[in-house]
Amino acid sequence: MDGAAGITAFKGRRVLVAGLKRSGRAAALALFNLGARVSVTDMKTAGELGACAKDLPAGIGLYLGGHPEEALEGVELVVASPGVPMDAGLLKTAAGRGIEIMGELELGYRLFKYENPLVDFLAVTGTNGKSTTCTLLHSMLRKAGRNAVLAGNIGEALTGFFAVKEAREADTVVVEVSSFQLEAVSDFKPRVAAILNLAPDHLDRYAGLEAYYGAKMKIYRRQDEGDFLVLNAADPVCRRIAGRLAGAPGIVYFGSGEKARERTRPGLYERDGSVFVNLPGLDAELIKTSEIRIKGAHNLENAMAAGCMALLAGAPVQAVRGALMEFPGLAHRMEFVREIEGVVYVNDSKGTNPPAVLRSLQSFGASPLVLIAGGRDKNGDFESLRGAVKDHVRLIVLIGEAAGKMEAALRGAAEIRFARDMEEAVRTSRQAARPGDVVLLSPACASFDMFEDFEDRGRKFNREVWKL
């Protein structure tokens, strides 16, 4: 990419940013600072958007409370925030007028590459485990002495990082990418990409599973020789992708179990309590699974994916081992909160779909569970939880919009009670729990019916637990 020409190409251009949440705000500010003539549109009002709509430069035009077609007048480029689907009316109208459309991820990628064409992008997607894998990968690279930054669907939006001089000087960008972000990419080309797993999710946005999976697969569509695609060998959809790409260079695997070991050449795999590595120049035991600080089968997969990516990016074995032994995990992801009178309270607010909750339920062995679940339905298959609920859960406390649907799907698998809010849910759980039980917040739903996001939901759960 021609850096100088690319950066200056935005100066004076009339650009509309569709969606003014975290990513849209970052994109609008980045473009404005590059000299573009920027406007922003969002379905929400300024009051509903809160801090995202405040303190914007006076030169940025605002169309709030809707996406009026008049916002497209004279526009040469539309940058779509992840929350705005590509079939939204405004974007369809823009496409019909021949206006270029790109996503915030695509914009951020181009800006970084314009600034430094040699910067490495390492990208992670999947239904579950993205944030843990990205944060662990970033830790491995930093331990290896790389000037790496962490951005995307976790923490700061990619375009927001571009405003930070130190970030622009990074040699590596670790980016968590969602299916929403991948819908509107074209040039995005990570040197190492990983698909952790694929399971039903976001079916309130996509026409079906294949549309959702298709968006995820865009992560590797621009890769070529010299790039790497890391796949979960134990995941059936990832194995299907591998079959389609049979013979393509740069495919490596991670995984556990017989199916993983059959296909994990080259890559990282678990066998008999150890993780082994088989990559060019490396064929040995990497670490004992007991030495990995984060626990659980799903976290073992996350650890192997991160380790595989770090090694492919040139990190030494010692840095990978050190990070695996030290990394404590992330908040709101199977986070131990406290123990009260023999009852353990665990915050898994990031469990926003049934496949994630299924893994969480299976992580506690014989400990009986009191499960707090519910929220905004993403057209999830709650029926798929029946077996695990029957085996592991004594009581379900349901909250939020999806409570009725979840009750209908899980009726008879465990006792079910309802709560109006998080305070009542925690107190109901406290009254029902016995010594040896685990009270687990793992909602299987989005949070936006009652909370700002999954982090807000998790913080309020923690606060109510500490009030007990």
Secondary structure, 3 states (H helix, E strand, C coil): CCHHHHHHCCCCCEEEEECCCHHHHHHHHHHHHCCCEEEEEECCCHHHHHHHHCCCCCCCEEEECECCHHHHCCCCEEEECCCCCCCCHHHHHHHHCCCEEEEHHHHHHHHHHHHCCCCEEEEEECCCCHHHHHHHHHHHHHHCCCCEEEEECCCCCHHHHHCCHHHHCCCEEEEECCHHHHCCCCCCCCCEEEECCCCCCCCCCCCCHHHHHHHHHHHHCCCCCCCEEEEECCCHHHHHHHHHCCCCCCEEEEECHHHHHHHCCCEEEEECCEEEEEECCEEEEEEEHHHCCCCCHHHHHHHHHHHHHHHHCCCCHHHHHHHHHHCCCCCCCCEEEEEECCEEEEECCCCCCHHHHHHHHCCCCCCCEEEEECCECCCCCHHHHHHHHHHHEEEEEECCCCHHHHHHHHECCEEEEECCCHHHHHHHHHHHCCCCCEEEECCCCECCCCCCCHHHHHHHHHHHHHHC
